[in-house]
């Protein structure tokens, strides 16, 4: 097992949800977005910040692979997918591959 190489990729996204008028509507938008990203890119996702803000959220997307290129391509795909989503606006992002 010592020869195994493992890379971990994490993409943080701070997003604005302009049409959200309550925490309930925010949860609905985020659930839909997270479900679509999970099924399309096979990554893990969690809301990690701005839990009490009804128009903002910080999401973390994570993946593990032996191939850094695969991780980068998958997480860049998530970033592009979220940028193309008309229900949310990207405020900032950060991508780390360890």
Secondary structure, 3 states (H helix, E strand, C coil): CCCCCCEEEEEEEEEECCCCCCHHHHHHHHHHHHHHHHHHHCCEEEEEECCCCCCEEEEEEEEEECCHHHHHHHHHHHHHHHHHCCCCEEEEEEEEEC
